[in-house]
Amino acid sequence: MKDNPNNSVISIDTQFPKLIHFAQIETIFTHRRTTNKGQLMDTWLKVKPFAPLPSTIRDVFAQLDQPHLQLHLRLPVSDEEYIINIKDIVAHCAWIEYKAGELVSSIRIPTTAMVVLDRE
């Protein structure tokens, strides 16, 4: 098991629940198993999600109507943990954390802004 000291932020396949579309990597590990076809190895990640904003708070980036920018506003990383396969990562993200009222005065809770760093 390897710890990731940089705590990378990732975008996860949208087939997963909205709660975990964006997450911070906590740990990366491999799992080996033997089958009748030989030994298989998978890489897994323990992640902590950035929850969506409550419906009472408008995502200021959604108002830009610029979907190609892939900007998203989420709540700070939660303490919940999920295990996902490395194949479920869509892209890495750049992020910046905002204090309550720092991004816009109407958002009175801490938030995290992220941009998906698409490989295309």
Jmol script that loads the backbone (N, CA, C; Angstrom):
load data "model"
ATOM      1  N   MET A   1       0.849  -1.169   0.000  1.00  0.00           N
ATOM      2  CA  MET A   1       0.000   0.000   0.000  1.00  0.00           C
ATOM      3  C   MET A   1       0.899   1.237   0.000  1.00  0.00           C
ATOM      4  N   LYS A   2       0.547   2.224  -0.852  1.00  0.00           N
ATOM      5  CA  LYS A   2       1.328   3.459  -0.927  1.00  0.00           C
ATOM      6  C   LYS A   2       0.437   4.642  -0.582  1.00  0.00           C
ATOM      7  N   ASP A   3       0.923   5.512   0.273  1.00  0.00           N
ATOM      8  CA  ASP A   3       0.208   6.761   0.548  1.00  0.00           C
ATOM      9  C   ASP A   3       0.564   7.773  -0.524  1.00  0.00           C
ATOM     10  N   ASN A   4      -0.384   8.624  -0.855  1.00  0.00           N
ATOM     11  CA  ASN A   4      -0.147   9.673  -1.833  1.00  0.00           C
ATOM     12  C   ASN A   4      -0.032  10.997  -1.086  1.00  0.00           C
ATOM     13  N   PRO A   5       1.170  11.495  -0.869  1.00  0.00           N
ATOM     14  CA  PRO A   5       1.318  12.719  -0.073  1.00  0.00           C
ATOM     15  C   PRO A   5       0.744  13.963  -0.746  1.00  0.00           C
ATOM     16  N   ASN A   6       0.509  13.925  -2.053  1.00  0.00           N
ATOM     17  CA  ASN A   6      -0.017  15.094  -2.754  1.00  0.00           C
ATOM     18  C   ASN A   6      -1.541  15.140  -2.775  1.00  0.00           C
ATOM     19  N   ASN A   7      -2.202  14.052  -2.384  1.00  0.00           N
ATOM     20  CA  ASN A   7      -3.662  14.008  -2.342  1.00  0.00           C
ATOM     21  C   ASN A   7      -4.284  14.533  -3.630  1.00  0.00           C
ATOM     22  N   SER A   8      -3.988  13.888  -4.729  1.00  0.00           N
ATOM     23  CA  SER A   8      -4.499  14.292  -6.036  1.00  0.00           C
ATOM     24  C   SER A   8      -6.015  14.309  -6.071  1.00  0.00           C
ATOM     25  N   VAL A   9      -6.559  15.259  -6.827  1.00  0.00           N
ATOM     26  CA  VAL A   9      -8.004  15.352  -7.033  1.00  0.00           C
ATOM     27  C   VAL A   9      -8.307  14.795  -8.415  1.00  0.00           C
ATOM     28  N   ILE A  10      -9.347  13.963  -8.483  1.00  0.00           N
ATOM     29  CA  ILE A  10      -9.689  13.296  -9.735  1.00  0.00           C
ATOM     30  C   ILE A  10     -11.167  13.464 -10.068  1.00  0.00           C
ATOM     31  N   SER A  11     -11.448  13.316 -11.354  1.00  0.00           N
ATOM     32  CA  SER A  11     -12.818  13.245 -11.849  1.00  0.00           C
ATOM     33  C   SER A  11     -13.109  11.767 -12.085  1.00  0.00           C
ATOM     34  N   ILE A  12     -14.260  11.310 -11.600  1.00  0.00           N
ATOM     35  CA  ILE A  12     -14.616   9.893 -11.665  1.00  0.00           C
ATOM     36  C   ILE A  12     -15.758   9.705 -12.653  1.00  0.00           C
ATOM     37  N   ASP A  13     -15.789   8.550 -13.284  1.00  0.00           N
ATOM     38  CA  ASP A  13     -16.821   8.208 -14.269  1.00  0.00           C
ATOM     39  C   ASP A  13     -18.208   8.621 -13.784  1.00  0.00           C
ATOM     40  N   THR A  14     -18.967   9.266 -14.643  1.00  0.00           N
ATOM     41  CA  THR A  14     -20.286   9.782 -14.267  1.00  0.00           C
ATOM     42  C   THR A  14     -21.325   8.685 -14.071  1.00  0.00           C
ATOM     43  N   GLN A  15     -20.969   7.433 -14.317  1.00  0.00           N
ATOM     44  CA  GLN A  15     -21.885   6.335 -14.002  1.00  0.00           C
ATOM     45  C   GLN A  15     -21.967   6.100 -12.495  1.00  0.00           C
ATOM     46  N   PHE A  16     -21.019   6.660 -11.754  1.00  0.00           N
ATOM     47  CA  PHE A  16     -21.059   6.574 -10.297  1.00  0.00           C
ATOM     48  C   PHE A  16     -22.049   7.606  -9.768  1.00  0.00           C
ATOM     49  N   PRO A  17     -22.514   7.452  -8.532  1.00  0.00           N
ATOM     50  CA  PRO A  17     -23.423   8.461  -7.955  1.00  0.00           C
ATOM     51  C   PRO A  17     -22.779   9.848  -7.979  1.00  0.00           C
ATOM     52  N   LYS A  18     -23.611  10.873  -8.101  1.00  0.00           N
ATOM     53  CA  LYS A  18     -23.132  12.259  -8.186  1.00  0.00           C
ATOM     54  C   LYS A  18     -22.231  12.625  -7.005  1.00  0.00           C
ATOM     55  N   LEU A  19     -22.463  12.005  -5.860  1.00  0.00           N
ATOM     56  CA  LEU A  19     -21.670  12.285  -4.665  1.00  0.00           C
ATOM     57  C   LEU A  19     -20.183  12.091  -4.912  1.00  0.00           C
ATOM     58  N   ILE A  20     -19.823  11.118  -5.738  1.00  0.00           N
ATOM     59  CA  ILE A  20     -18.395  10.832  -5.911  1.00  0.00           C
ATOM     60  C   ILE A  20     -17.894  11.116  -7.328  1.00  0.00           C
ATOM     61  N   HIS A  21     -18.463  12.086  -8.019  1.00  0.00           N
ATOM     62  CA  HIS A  21     -17.938  12.460  -9.338  1.00  0.00           C
ATOM     63  C   HIS A  21     -16.571  13.125  -9.228  1.00  0.00           C
ATOM     64  N   PHE A  22     -16.285  13.718  -8.074  1.00  0.00           N
ATOM     65  CA  PHE A  22     -14.974  14.320  -7.824  1.00  0.00           C
ATOM     66  C   PHE A  22     -14.496  13.827  -6.468  1.00  0.00           C
ATOM     67  N   ALA A  23     -13.211  13.473  -6.391  1.00  0.00           N
ATOM     68  CA  ALA A  23     -12.705  12.915  -5.137  1.00  0.00           C
ATOM     69  C   ALA A  23     -11.219  13.189  -4.996  1.00  0.00           C
ATOM     70  N   GLN A  24     -10.764  13.077  -3.761  1.00  0.00           N
ATOM     71  CA  GLN A  24      -9.349  13.238  -3.432  1.00  0.00           C
ATOM     72  C   GLN A  24      -8.784  11.852  -3.148  1.00  0.00           C
ATOM     73  N   ILE A  25      -7.674  11.525  -3.786  1.00  0.00           N
ATOM     74  CA  ILE A  25      -7.046  10.219  -3.575  1.00  0.00           C
ATOM     75  C   ILE A  25      -6.342  10.219  -2.223  1.00  0.00           C
ATOM     76  N   GLU A  26      -6.664   9.231  -1.410  1.00  0.00           N
ATOM     77  CA  GLU A  26      -6.008   9.065  -0.111  1.00  0.00           C
ATOM     78  C   GLU A  26      -4.938   7.977  -0.172  1.00  0.00           C
ATOM     79  N   THR A  27      -5.251   6.866  -0.825  1.00  0.00           N
ATOM     80  CA  THR A  27      -4.337   5.732  -0.877  1.00  0.00           C
ATOM     81  C   THR A  27      -4.500   5.005  -2.202  1.00  0.00           C
ATOM     82  N   ILE A  28      -3.400   4.484  -2.720  1.00  0.00           N
ATOM     83  CA  ILE A  28      -3.414   3.656  -3.924  1.00  0.00           C
ATOM     84  C   ILE A  28      -2.852   2.299  -3.527  1.00  0.00           C
ATOM     85  N   PHE A  29      -3.540   1.232  -3.920  1.00  0.00           N
ATOM     86  CA  PHE A  29      -3.047  -0.099  -3.581  1.00  0.00           C
ATOM     87  C   PHE A  29      -3.391  -1.084  -4.688  1.00  0.00           C
ATOM     88  N   THR A  30      -2.671  -2.196  -4.713  1.00  0.00           N
ATOM     89  CA  THR A  30      -2.938  -3.243  -5.701  1.00  0.00           C
ATOM     90  C   THR A  30      -3.476  -4.473  -4.994  1.00  0.00           C
ATOM     91  N   HIS A  31      -4.235  -5.240  -5.741  1.00  0.00           N
ATOM     92  CA  HIS A  31      -4.804  -6.480  -5.225  1.00  0.00           C
ATOM     93  C   HIS A  31      -4.533  -7.574  -6.249  1.00  0.00           C
ATOM     94  N   ARG A  32      -3.939  -8.658  -5.780  1.00  0.00           N
ATOM     95  CA  ARG A  32      -3.668  -9.808  -6.655  1.00  0.00           C
ATOM     96  C   ARG A  32      -4.588 -10.951  -6.266  1.00  0.00           C
ATOM     97  N   ARG A  33      -5.040 -11.647  -7.280  1.00  0.00           N
ATOM     98  CA  ARG A  33      -5.863 -12.832  -7.029  1.00  0.00           C
ATOM     99  C   ARG A  33      -5.545 -13.875  -8.096  1.00  0.00           C
ATOM    100  N   THR A  34      -5.736 -15.117  -7.715  1.00  0.00           N
ATOM    101  CA  THR A  34      -5.466 -16.218  -8.626  1.00  0.00           C
ATOM    102  C   THR A  34      -6.784 -16.802  -9.104  1.00  0.00           C
ATOM    103  N   THR A  35      -6.886 -16.978 -10.400  1.00  0.00           N
ATOM    104  CA  THR A  35      -8.060 -17.621 -10.997  1.00  0.00           C
ATOM    105  C   THR A  35      -7.577 -18.830 -11.778  1.00  0.00           C
ATOM    106  N   ASN A  36      -8.518 -19.562 -12.362  1.00  0.00           N
ATOM    107  CA  ASN A  36      -8.108 -20.720 -13.164  1.00  0.00           C
ATOM    108  C   ASN A  36      -7.368 -20.286 -14.433  1.00  0.00           C
ATOM    109  N   LYS A  37      -7.410 -18.995 -14.769  1.00  0.00           N
ATOM    110  CA  LYS A  37      -6.694 -18.467 -15.939  1.00  0.00           C
ATOM    111  C   LYS A  37      -5.358 -17.838 -15.558  1.00  0.00           C
ATOM    112  N   GLY A  38      -5.002 -17.915 -14.300  1.00  0.00           N
ATOM    113  CA  GLY A  38      -3.739 -17.338 -13.857  1.00  0.00           C
ATOM    114  C   GLY A  38      -3.943 -16.261 -12.814  1.00  0.00           C
ATOM    115  N   GLN A  39      -2.911 -15.468 -12.628  1.00  0.00           N
ATOM    116  CA  GLN A  39      -2.964 -14.421 -11.608  1.00  0.00           C
ATOM    117  C   GLN A  39      -3.419 -13.096 -12.232  1.00  0.00           C
ATOM    118  N   LEU A  40      -4.339 -12.415 -11.554  1.00  0.00           N
ATOM    119  CA  LEU A  40      -4.834 -11.111 -11.991  1.00  0.00           C
ATOM    120  C   LEU A  40      -4.454 -10.067 -10.955  1.00  0.00           C
ATOM    121  N   MET A  41      -4.157  -8.860 -11.438  1.00  0.00           N
ATOM    122  CA  MET A  41      -3.825  -7.779 -10.523  1.00  0.00           C
ATOM    123  C   MET A  41      -4.638  -6.544 -10.910  1.00  0.00           C
ATOM    124  N   ASP A  42      -5.236  -5.901  -9.923  1.00  0.00           N
ATOM    125  CA  ASP A  42      -5.984  -4.666 -10.122  1.00  0.00           C
ATOM    126  C   ASP A  42      -5.397  -3.584  -9.230  1.00  0.00           C
ATOM    127  N   THR A  43      -5.499  -2.338  -9.694  1.00  0.00           N
ATOM    128  CA  THR A  43      -5.093  -1.190  -8.887  1.00  0.00           C
ATOM    129  C   THR A  43      -6.349  -0.489  -8.403  1.00  0.00           C
ATOM    130  N   TRP A  44      -6.386  -0.215  -7.112  1.00  0.00           N
ATOM    131  CA  TRP A  44      -7.554   0.393  -6.473  1.00  0.00           C
ATOM    132  C   TRP A  44      -7.144   1.663  -5.756  1.00  0.00           C
ATOM    133  N   LEU A  45      -8.123   2.530  -5.527  1.00  0.00           N
ATOM    134  CA  LEU A  45      -7.875   3.778  -4.815  1.00  0.00           C
ATOM    135  C   LEU A  45      -8.884   3.945  -3.694  1.00  0.00           C
ATOM    136  N   LYS A  46      -8.391   4.394  -2.553  1.00  0.00           N
ATOM    137  CA  LYS A  46      -9.294   4.836  -1.484  1.00  0.00           C
ATOM    138  C   LYS A  46      -9.421   6.339  -1.672  1.00  0.00           C
ATOM    139  N   VAL A  47     -10.665   6.815  -1.848  1.00  0.00           N
ATOM    140  CA  VAL A  47     -10.894   8.231  -2.133  1.00  0.00           C
ATOM    141  C   VAL A  47     -11.893   8.831  -1.157  1.00  0.00           C
ATOM    142  N   LYS A  48     -11.794  10.148  -1.009  1.00  0.00           N
ATOM    143  CA  LYS A  48     -12.767  10.917  -0.227  1.00  0.00           C
ATOM    144  C   LYS A  48     -13.432  11.896  -1.190  1.00  0.00           C
ATOM    145  N   PRO A  49     -14.768  11.874  -1.269  1.00  0.00           N
ATOM    146  CA  PRO A  49     -15.456  12.686  -2.274  1.00  0.00           C
ATOM    147  C   PRO A  49     -15.618  14.154  -1.887  1.00  0.00           C
ATOM    148  N   PHE A  50     -15.775  14.972  -2.916  1.00  0.00           N
ATOM    149  CA  PHE A  50     -16.207  16.361  -2.776  1.00  0.00           C
ATOM    150  C   PHE A  50     -17.700  16.345  -3.088  1.00  0.00           C
ATOM    151  N   ALA A  51     -18.522  16.524  -2.086  1.00  0.00           N
ATOM    152  CA  ALA A  51     -19.979  16.442  -2.279  1.00  0.00           C
ATOM    153  C   ALA A  51     -20.479  17.617  -3.116  1.00  0.00           C
ATOM    154  N   PRO A  52     -21.588  17.401  -3.838  1.00  0.00           N
ATOM    155  CA  PRO A  52     -22.193  18.505  -4.593  1.00  0.00           C
ATOM    156  C   PRO A  52     -22.702  19.592  -3.648  1.00  0.00           C
ATOM    157  N   LEU A  53     -22.882  20.779  -4.180  1.00  0.00           N
ATOM    158  CA  LEU A  53     -23.460  21.869  -3.394  1.00  0.00           C
ATOM    159  C   LEU A  53     -24.903  21.543  -3.047  1.00  0.00           C
ATOM    160  N   PRO A  54     -25.383  21.996  -1.899  1.00  0.00           N
ATOM    161  CA  PRO A  54     -26.811  21.824  -1.599  1.00  0.00           C
ATOM    162  C   PRO A  54     -27.638  22.591  -2.637  1.00  0.00           C
ATOM    163  N   SER A  55     -28.853  22.158  -2.850  1.00  0.00           N
ATOM    164  CA  SER A  55     -29.706  22.783  -3.873  1.00  0.00           C
ATOM    165  C   SER A  55     -30.006  24.252  -3.569  1.00  0.00           C
ATOM    166  N   THR A  56     -29.782  24.669  -2.343  1.00  0.00           N
ATOM    167  CA  THR A  56     -30.039  26.069  -1.964  1.00  0.00           C
ATOM    168  C   THR A  56     -28.918  27.016  -2.392  1.00  0.00           C
ATOM    169  N   ILE A  57     -27.799  26.454  -2.868  1.00  0.00           N
ATOM    170  CA  ILE A  57     -26.653  27.271  -3.288  1.00  0.00           C
ATOM    171  C   ILE A  57     -26.426  27.087  -4.785  1.00  0.00           C
ATOM    172  N   ARG A  58     -26.389  28.199  -5.503  1.00  0.00           N
ATOM    173  CA  ARG A  58     -26.159  28.140  -6.948  1.00  0.00           C
ATOM    174  C   ARG A  58     -24.672  28.019  -7.256  1.00  0.00           C
ATOM    175  N   ASP A  59     -24.367  27.136  -8.187  1.00  0.00           N
ATOM    176  CA  ASP A  59     -22.996  26.972  -8.654  1.00  0.00           C
ATOM    177  C   ASP A  59     -22.685  28.142  -9.589  1.00  0.00           C
ATOM    178  N   VAL A  60     -21.833  29.046  -9.145  1.00  0.00           N
ATOM    179  CA  VAL A  60     -21.531  30.242  -9.940  1.00  0.00           C
ATOM    180  C   VAL A  60     -20.867  29.896 -11.269  1.00  0.00           C
ATOM    181  N   PHE A  61     -20.211  28.753 -11.348  1.00  0.00           N
ATOM    182  CA  PHE A  61     -19.582  28.353 -12.605  1.00  0.00           C
ATOM    183  C   PHE A  61     -20.615  27.856 -13.610  1.00  0.00           C
ATOM    184  N   ALA A  62     -21.681  27.244 -13.139  1.00  0.00           N
ATOM    185  CA  ALA A  62     -22.745  26.789 -14.040  1.00  0.00           C
ATOM    186  C   ALA A  62     -23.394  27.982 -14.734  1.00  0.00           C
ATOM    187  N   GLN A  63     -23.415  29.122 -14.073  1.00  0.00           N
ATOM    188  CA  GLN A  63     -24.004  30.338 -14.644  1.00  0.00           C
ATOM    189  C   GLN A  63     -23.187  30.878 -15.818  1.00  0.00           C
ATOM    190  N   LEU A  64     -21.930  30.480 -15.936  1.00  0.00           N
ATOM    191  CA  LEU A  64     -21.080  30.970 -17.021  1.00  0.00           C
ATOM    192  C   LEU A  64     -21.514  30.434 -18.381  1.00  0.00           C
ATOM    193  N   ASP A  65     -22.233  29.324 -18.387  1.00  0.00           N
ATOM    194  CA  ASP A  65     -22.691  28.682 -19.619  1.00  0.00           C
ATOM    195  C   ASP A  65     -21.516  28.425 -20.572  1.00  0.00           C
ATOM    196  N   GLN A  66     -20.440  27.916 -20.014  1.00  0.00           N
ATOM    197  CA  GLN A  66     -19.243  27.566 -20.777  1.00  0.00           C
ATOM    198  C   GLN A  66     -18.837  26.132 -20.427  1.00  0.00           C
ATOM    199  N   PRO A  67     -19.629  25.132 -20.841  1.00  0.00           N
ATOM    200  CA  PRO A  67     -19.355  23.756 -20.420  1.00  0.00           C
ATOM    201  C   PRO A  67     -17.979  23.238 -20.838  1.00  0.00           C
ATOM    202  N   HIS A  68     -17.415  23.773 -21.910  1.00  0.00           N
ATOM    203  CA  HIS A  68     -16.103  23.307 -22.352  1.00  0.00           C
ATOM    204  C   HIS A  68     -14.996  23.646 -21.347  1.00  0.00           C
ATOM    205  N   LEU A  69     -15.242  24.607 -20.459  1.00  0.00           N
ATOM    206  CA  LEU A  69     -14.253  24.945 -19.435  1.00  0.00           C
ATOM    207  C   LEU A  69     -14.168  23.879 -18.350  1.00  0.00           C
ATOM    208  N   GLN A  70     -15.216  23.098 -18.182  1.00  0.00           N
ATOM    209  CA  GLN A  70     -15.287  22.024 -17.190  1.00  0.00           C
ATOM    210  C   GLN A  70     -14.960  22.516 -15.777  1.00  0.00           C
ATOM    211  N   LEU A  71     -15.569  23.634 -15.401  1.00  0.00           N
ATOM    212  CA  LEU A  71     -15.429  24.189 -14.058  1.00  0.00           C
ATOM    213  C   LEU A  71     -16.544  23.665 -13.169  1.00  0.00           C
ATOM    214  N   HIS A  72     -16.203  23.326 -11.943  1.00  0.00           N
ATOM    215  CA  HIS A  72     -17.185  22.778 -11.008  1.00  0.00           C
ATOM    216  C   HIS A  72     -16.939  23.350  -9.621  1.00  0.00           C
ATOM    217  N   LEU A  73     -18.012  23.570  -8.896  1.00  0.00           N
ATOM    218  CA  LEU A  73     -17.921  24.042  -7.519  1.00  0.00           C
ATOM    219  C   LEU A  73     -18.534  22.981  -6.620  1.00  0.00           C
ATOM    220  N   ARG A  74     -17.788  22.555  -5.628  1.00  0.00           N
ATOM    221  CA  ARG A  74     -18.232  21.489  -4.730  1.00  0.00           C
ATOM    222  C   ARG A  74     -17.975  21.901  -3.283  1.00  0.00           C
ATOM    223  N   LEU A  75     -18.514  21.105  -2.379  1.00  0.00           N
ATOM    224  CA  LEU A  75     -18.213  21.271  -0.957  1.00  0.00           C
ATOM    225  C   LEU A  75     -16.809  20.742  -0.699  1.00  0.00           C
ATOM    226  N   PRO A  76     -16.179  21.139   0.411  1.00  0.00           N
ATOM    227  CA  PRO A  76     -14.854  20.588   0.730  1.00  0.00           C
ATOM    228  C   PRO A  76     -14.909  19.062   0.847  1.00  0.00           C
ATOM    229  N   VAL A  77     -13.750  18.460   0.738  1.00  0.00           N
ATOM    230  CA  VAL A  77     -13.665  17.001   0.789  1.00  0.00           C
ATOM    231  C   VAL A  77     -14.291  16.483   2.086  1.00  0.00           C
ATOM    232  N   SER A  78     -15.023  15.382   1.976  1.00  0.00           N
ATOM    233  CA  SER A  78     -15.704  14.818   3.148  1.00  0.00           C
ATOM    234  C   SER A  78     -14.839  13.757   3.814  1.00  0.00           C
ATOM    235  N   ASP A  79     -15.287  13.278   4.957  1.00  0.00           N
ATOM    236  CA  ASP A  79     -14.565  12.223   5.663  1.00  0.00           C
ATOM    237  C   ASP A  79     -14.978  10.830   5.203  1.00  0.00           C
ATOM    238  N   GLU A  80     -16.022  10.745   4.381  1.00  0.00           N
ATOM    239  CA  GLU A  80     -16.446   9.442   3.869  1.00  0.00           C
ATOM    240  C   GLU A  80     -15.362   8.884   2.961  1.00  0.00           C
ATOM    241  N   GLU A  81     -15.256   7.567   2.929  1.00  0.00           N
ATOM    242  CA  GLU A  81     -14.249   6.922   2.089  1.00  0.00           C
ATOM    243  C   GLU A  81     -14.913   5.905   1.172  1.00  0.00           C
ATOM    244  N   TYR A  82     -14.412   5.844  -0.049  1.00  0.00           N
ATOM    245  CA  TYR A  82     -14.902   4.893  -1.040  1.00  0.00           C
ATOM    246  C   TYR A  82     -13.703   4.217  -1.678  1.00  0.00           C
ATOM    247  N   ILE A  83     -13.923   3.007  -2.163  1.00  0.00           N
ATOM    248  CA  ILE A  83     -12.898   2.286  -2.904  1.00  0.00           C
ATOM    249  C   ILE A  83     -13.350   2.229  -4.361  1.00  0.00           C
ATOM    250  N   ILE A  84     -12.486   2.692  -5.270  1.00  0.00           N
ATOM    251  CA  ILE A  84     -12.800   2.633  -6.695  1.00  0.00           C
ATOM    252  C   ILE A  84     -11.627   2.015  -7.442  1.00  0.00           C
ATOM    253  N   ASN A  85     -11.900   1.494  -8.619  1.00  0.00           N
ATOM    254  CA  ASN A  85     -10.858   0.945  -9.470  1.00  0.00           C
ATOM    255  C   ASN A  85     -10.195   2.084 -10.241  1.00  0.00           C
ATOM    256  N   ILE A  86      -8.921   1.951 -10.497  1.00  0.00           N
ATOM    257  CA  ILE A  86      -8.190   3.002 -11.209  1.00  0.00           C
ATOM    258  C   ILE A  86      -8.778   3.256 -12.596  1.00  0.00           C
ATOM    259  N   LYS A  87      -9.426   2.252 -13.181  1.00  0.00           N
ATOM    260  CA  LYS A  87     -10.035   2.402 -14.509  1.00  0.00           C
ATOM    261  C   LYS A  87     -11.217   3.367 -14.492  1.00  0.00           C
ATOM    262  N   ASP A  88     -11.735   3.689 -13.310  1.00  0.00           N
ATOM    263  CA  ASP A  88     -12.892   4.585 -13.199  1.00  0.00           C
ATOM    264  C   ASP A  88     -12.502   6.063 -13.156  1.00  0.00           C
ATOM    265  N   ILE A  89     -11.204   6.354 -13.196  1.00  0.00           N
ATOM    266  CA  ILE A  89     -10.754   7.746 -13.236  1.00  0.00           C
ATOM    267  C   ILE A  89     -10.917   8.272 -14.655  1.00  0.00           C
ATOM    268  N   VAL A  90     -11.548   9.431 -14.778  1.00  0.00           N
ATOM    269  CA  VAL A  90     -11.719  10.071 -16.081  1.00  0.00           C
ATOM    270  C   VAL A  90     -10.558  11.025 -16.352  1.00  0.00           C
ATOM    271  N   ALA A  91     -10.178  11.820 -15.349  1.00  0.00           N
ATOM    272  CA  ALA A  91      -9.113  12.810 -15.515  1.00  0.00           C
ATOM    273  C   ALA A  91      -8.672  13.326 -14.147  1.00  0.00           C
ATOM    274  N   HIS A  92      -7.554  13.987 -14.132  1.00  0.00           N
ATOM    275  CA  HIS A  92      -7.120  14.703 -12.929  1.00  0.00           C
ATOM    276  C   HIS A  92      -7.740  16.089 -12.937  1.00  0.00           C
ATOM    277  N   CYS A  93      -7.748  16.737 -11.784  1.00  0.00           N
ATOM    278  CA  CYS A  93      -8.336  18.075 -11.660  1.00  0.00           C
ATOM    279  C   CYS A  93      -7.364  19.010 -10.950  1.00  0.00           C
ATOM    280  N   ALA A  94      -7.410  20.264 -11.360  1.00  0.00           N
ATOM    281  CA  ALA A  94      -6.762  21.325 -10.587  1.00  0.00           C
ATOM    282  C   ALA A  94      -7.840  21.879  -9.672  1.00  0.00           C
ATOM    283  N   TRP A  95      -7.457  22.351  -8.481  1.00  0.00           N
ATOM    284  CA  TRP A  95      -8.474  22.825  -7.548  1.00  0.00           C
ATOM    285  C   TRP A  95      -7.956  23.977  -6.708  1.00  0.00           C
ATOM    286  N   ILE A  96      -8.908  24.738  -6.188  1.00  0.00           N
ATOM    287  CA  ILE A  96      -8.597  25.818  -5.257  1.00  0.00           C
ATOM    288  C   ILE A  96      -9.699  25.850  -4.207  1.00  0.00           C
ATOM    289  N   GLU A  97      -9.311  26.032  -2.961  1.00  0.00           N
ATOM    290  CA  GLU A  97     -10.280  26.058  -1.863  1.00  0.00           C
ATOM    291  C   GLU A  97     -10.624  27.502  -1.520  1.00  0.00           C
ATOM    292  N   TYR A  98     -11.912  27.745  -1.298  1.00  0.00           N
ATOM    293  CA  TYR A  98     -12.392  29.080  -0.929  1.00  0.00           C
ATOM    294  C   TYR A  98     -12.999  29.046   0.467  1.00  0.00           C
ATOM    295  N   LYS A  99     -12.733  30.084   1.236  1.00  0.00           N
ATOM    296  CA  LYS A  99     -13.383  30.242   2.539  1.00  0.00           C
ATOM    297  C   LYS A  99     -14.802  30.743   2.314  1.00  0.00           C
ATOM    298  N   ALA A 100     -15.620  30.653   3.335  1.00  0.00           N
ATOM    299  CA  ALA A 100     -16.999  31.153   3.250  1.00  0.00           C
ATOM    300  C   ALA A 100     -16.987  32.616   2.820  1.00  0.00           C
ATOM    301  N   GLY A 101     -17.758  32.947   1.795  1.00  0.00           N
ATOM    302  CA  GLY A 101     -17.874  34.316   1.313  1.00  0.00           C
ATOM    303  C   GLY A 101     -16.723  34.810   0.457  1.00  0.00           C
ATOM    304  N   GLU A 102     -15.683  34.016   0.267  1.00  0.00           N
ATOM    305  CA  GLU A 102     -14.507  34.470  -0.481  1.00  0.00           C
ATOM    306  C   GLU A 102     -14.742  34.487  -1.994  1.00  0.00           C
ATOM    307  N   LEU A 103     -15.371  33.471  -2.535  1.00  0.00           N
ATOM    308  CA  LEU A 103     -15.629  33.407  -3.976  1.00  0.00           C
ATOM    309  C   LEU A 103     -16.704  34.416  -4.370  1.00  0.00           C
ATOM    310  N   VAL A 104     -17.834  34.336  -3.715  1.00  0.00           N
ATOM    311  CA  VAL A 104     -18.913  35.328  -3.830  1.00  0.00           C
ATOM    312  C   VAL A 104     -19.539  35.452  -2.450  1.00  0.00           C
ATOM    313  N   SER A 105     -19.992  36.623  -2.121  1.00  0.00           N
ATOM    314  CA  SER A 105     -20.494  36.863  -0.761  1.00  0.00           C
ATOM    315  C   SER A 105     -21.739  36.045  -0.432  1.00  0.00           C
ATOM    316  N   SER A 106     -22.498  35.638  -1.445  1.00  0.00           N
ATOM    317  CA  SER A 106     -23.732  34.890  -1.180  1.00  0.00           C
ATOM    318  C   SER A 106     -23.478  33.434  -0.785  1.00  0.00           C
ATOM    319  N   ILE A 107     -22.274  32.927  -1.032  1.00  0.00           N
ATOM    320  CA  ILE A 107     -21.949  31.546  -0.638  1.00  0.00           C
ATOM    321  C   ILE A 107     -21.252  31.617   0.711  1.00  0.00           C
ATOM    322  N   ARG A 108     -21.979  31.262   1.747  1.00  0.00           N
ATOM    323  CA  ARG A 108     -21.494  31.459   3.119  1.00  0.00           C
ATOM    324  C   ARG A 108     -20.946  30.190   3.761  1.00  0.00           C
ATOM    325  N   ILE A 109     -20.476  29.293   2.919  1.00  0.00           N
ATOM    326  CA  ILE A 109     -19.824  28.075   3.400  1.00  0.00           C
ATOM    327  C   ILE A 109     -18.538  27.883   2.594  1.00  0.00           C
ATOM    328  N   PRO A 110     -17.565  27.149   3.138  1.00  0.00           N
ATOM    329  CA  PRO A 110     -16.358  26.868   2.358  1.00  0.00           C
ATOM    330  C   PRO A 110     -16.709  26.028   1.123  1.00  0.00           C
ATOM    331  N   THR A 111     -16.004  26.266   0.041  1.00  0.00           N
ATOM    332  CA  THR A 111     -16.222  25.511  -1.196  1.00  0.00           C
ATOM    333  C   THR A 111     -14.876  25.187  -1.835  1.00  0.00           C
ATOM    334  N   THR A 112     -14.920  24.277  -2.782  1.00  0.00           N
ATOM    335  CA  THR A 112     -13.738  23.926  -3.563  1.00  0.00           C
ATOM    336  C   THR A 112     -14.097  24.037  -5.036  1.00  0.00           C
ATOM    337  N   ALA A 113     -13.330  24.843  -5.757  1.00  0.00           N
ATOM    338  CA  ALA A 113     -13.520  24.972  -7.205  1.00  0.00           C
ATOM    339  C   ALA A 113     -12.529  24.050  -7.888  1.00  0.00           C
ATOM    340  N   MET A 114     -12.991  23.386  -8.940  1.00  0.00           N
ATOM    341  CA  MET A 114     -12.083  22.515  -9.670  1.00  0.00           C
ATOM    342  C   MET A 114     -12.320  22.611 -11.160  1.00  0.00           C
ATOM    343  N   VAL A 115     -11.254  22.358 -11.887  1.00  0.00           N
ATOM    344  CA  VAL A 115     -11.326  22.299 -13.342  1.00  0.00           C
ATOM    345  C   VAL A 115     -10.759  20.950 -13.755  1.00  0.00           C
ATOM    346  N   VAL A 116     -11.495  20.274 -14.626  1.00  0.00           N
ATOM    347  CA  VAL A 116     -11.071  18.962 -15.109  1.00  0.00           C
ATOM    348  C   VAL A 116      -9.957  19.164 -16.130  1.00  0.00           C
ATOM    349  N   LEU A 117      -8.857  18.476 -15.932  1.00  0.00           N
ATOM    350  CA  LEU A 117      -7.718  18.552 -16.846  1.00  0.00           C
ATOM    351  C   LEU A 117      -7.839  17.410 -17.841  1.00  0.00           C
ATOM    352  N   ASP A 118      -8.681  17.613 -18.824  1.00  0.00           N
ATOM    353  CA  ASP A 118      -8.984  16.590 -19.819  1.00  0.00           C
ATOM    354  C   ASP A 118      -7.741  16.237 -20.617  1.00  0.00           C
ATOM    355  N   ARG A 119      -7.635  14.984 -20.984  1.00  0.00           N
ATOM    356  CA  ARG A 119      -6.487  14.535 -21.766  1.00  0.00           C
ATOM    357  C   ARG A 119      -6.747  14.626 -23.265  1.00  0.00           C
ATOM    358  N   GLU A 120      -7.908  15.059 -23.674  1.00  0.00           N
ATOM    359  CA  GLU A 120      -8.232  15.132 -25.106  1.00  0.00           C
ATOM    360  C   GLU A 120      -7.771  16.424 -25.702  1.00  0.00           C
TER     361      GLU A 120
END
end "model"
wireframe off; spacefill off
backbone 0.3
color backbone group
